[in-house]
Each structure stands twice: as C-alpha cells, then as structure tokens.
Amino acid sequence: MRSFALILALAACGDSSSAKCTSSQVEVDYFKGTRDGQVDCKPIPASCGATASCSDQMCIHDMYGLCIAPEYIGVGCSDTFPPTIISCNP
C-alpha cells in the first residue's frame, strides 16, 4: 500500500511543463500582452553549456534574451526540474 501511495504522489508531481520541451531546451512562457499563454521551446544558449542554470549570471542573461523583445522581458527563472522555465512579461 505504501509503494502505491508513492507512485501516485510521483505521478501527481509529474512534468509541470505545458509545452513538453526536452531537457536540452528552455521553456519560454509568455504572460499577459499579445502573446499571453504562448509557450516556446528554445535551445539552451551556448553560454550555459549543457545545463540551463538560473544561478549562472551569463546563462540567465542569455536565457532572458530568449523572450521576444522589446515587447517582453525575462522576469523569472525556474530550474528545479528540467526543462528550465523562463517567464516573460510585457
């Protein structure tokens, strides 16, 4: 019974990505404005190496650059689970 509960808990957590981006991509989510709800899967910037880390200053700078400018700017980053998610707001 305990293992069944664990399986259910893991399934409930699952993948929070709405675009089904791969671990070698960055999920770029748009909120508000003309692209509200749009989700793009973009390649991880070269400055990040193989891992899109929100704690690496050059990497986060380049990931925020994935937001369609000048209408949107990067305002949030989550790398707890792959793919890394960048939030873009107008």
C-alpha positions as CSV (number, residue, x, y, z in Angstrom):
1,M,0.0,0.0,0.0
2,R,2.8,2.4,0.9
3,S,4.6,1.9,-2.6
4,F,1.2,2.5,-4.3
5,A,0.8,5.9,-2.5
6,L,4.4,6.8,-3.5
7,I,3.6,6.0,-7.2
8,L,0.5,8.2,-7.0
9,A,2.4,11.0,-5.4
10,L,5.1,10.9,-8.1
11,A,2.5,10.8,-10.9
12,A,0.8,13.8,-9.4
13,C,4.0,15.8,-9.3
14,G,4.9,14.8,-12.9
15,D,6.0,17.3,-15.5
16,S,4.7,20.8,-14.9
17,S,5.9,21.9,-18.4
18,S,3.0,22.7,-20.7
19,A,5.0,22.6,-23.9
20,K,6.8,19.3,-23.4
21,C,10.2,20.8,-24.0
22,T,13.1,18.5,-23.7
23,S,15.9,18.7,-21.1
24,S,18.1,20.1,-23.8
25,Q,15.8,23.1,-24.3
26,V,14.5,26.1,-22.3
27,E,10.8,26.5,-22.0
28,V,9.9,30.2,-22.6
29,D,6.4,31.1,-21.2
30,Y,4.7,34.3,-22.0
31,F,2.2,36.0,-19.6
32,K,-0.1,38.9,-20.5
33,G,0.2,41.0,-23.6
34,T,-0.3,39.8,-27.1
35,R,1.5,36.5,-26.6
36,D,-0.4,35.6,-23.3
37,G,-0.2,31.8,-22.9
38,Q,2.3,31.2,-25.7
39,V,5.0,28.7,-24.8
40,D,8.1,28.2,-26.9
41,C,10.8,25.6,-26.7
42,K,14.2,27.1,-27.4
43,P,17.7,25.6,-27.5
44,I,19.8,26.1,-24.3
45,P,22.1,29.1,-25.0
46,A,25.8,28.2,-25.6
47,S,26.9,30.3,-22.6
48,C,25.0,27.8,-20.4
49,G,26.9,24.7,-21.6
50,A,24.7,21.6,-21.2
51,T,22.8,22.8,-18.2
52,A,20.4,25.8,-18.2
53,S,21.2,27.2,-14.7
54,C,19.3,30.1,-13.2
55,S,22.3,30.7,-10.9
56,D,24.9,31.3,-13.6
57,Q,24.8,35.1,-14.5
58,M,25.8,34.8,-18.1
59,C,23.5,31.9,-18.7
60,I,20.5,33.6,-17.1
61,H,21.3,36.8,-19.1
62,D,21.2,34.8,-22.3
63,M,18.1,32.8,-21.3
64,Y,16.2,36.1,-20.5
65,G,17.3,37.1,-24.0
66,L,15.1,34.3,-25.4
67,C,12.0,36.4,-24.6
68,I,10.7,38.3,-27.6
69,A,12.0,41.9,-27.1
70,P,11.2,44.7,-26.9
71,E,7.6,43.7,-26.0
72,Y,8.7,41.1,-23.4
73,I,11.4,40.9,-20.8
74,G,12.5,37.9,-18.7
75,V,11.3,38.2,-15.2
76,G,11.6,34.7,-13.7
77,C,13.6,31.5,-14.0
78,S,13.0,28.0,-12.6
79,D,15.5,25.2,-12.9
80,T,14.2,22.9,-10.2
81,F,13.2,20.3,-12.7
82,P,14.1,20.1,-16.4
83,P,13.3,21.8,-18.6
84,T,14.4,25.2,-17.2
85,I,11.5,27.6,-17.5
86,I,11.8,31.3,-18.3
87,S,8.9,33.6,-17.6
88,C,8.4,36.6,-19.9
89,N,6.2,39.6,-19.1
90,P,5.4,42.8,-21.0
